Amino acid sequence: MPIPVSKINSFLLFKLPSCYFSGVRVKTISEITCTTSVKHKWINQNPFNSLYFAVQAMAAELSTGALVMSCIKEKNAKVSMLVANNKANFSKKATGRITFSCHDGLAIKEAIDRTIETGDGQTCWMKSQGVDEQGDVVSTFEFEWTVKKKS
């Protein structure tokens, strides 16, 4: 059972306030998919009157990281998580509401299962794609998550 959306969004306020005050929110989460959303506003814009790249990165990372957190909680195991690498591609000016989706819940579940089983750290690349209100891709992010069983 995934972490409820309301709990993740409350977590943002207290643990990731820059994400929260930029307007990033989790919209849906399941075992496989997480969707986040952010609307271009004055507080999160760049000098070119579009969504600042770092705000897009926060929304994209959250769509992957919430899946990692949810899987760790579901396993009731002591597992650490950390982003080791990321890649980004920006294909269109981001204005209006941008929705980021990650569908890699099964991949991170396998990595977490392996680290619990073997005790060895594991890595998993997770992809999040941001689309605007017209359905056009504005950016694509990939995050390499590392998970390791705590001793």
Secondary structure, DSSP 8 states (H G I E B T S, - for coil): ----HHHHHHHHHHH-HHHHHTT-EEEEE-SS-EEEEEE--GGGB-TTSSB-HHHHHHHHHHHHHHHHHHHHHHHT--EEEEEEEEEEEE-S---SEEEEEE--HHHHHHHHHHHHHH---EEEEEEEEEE-TTS-EEEEEEEEEEEEE--
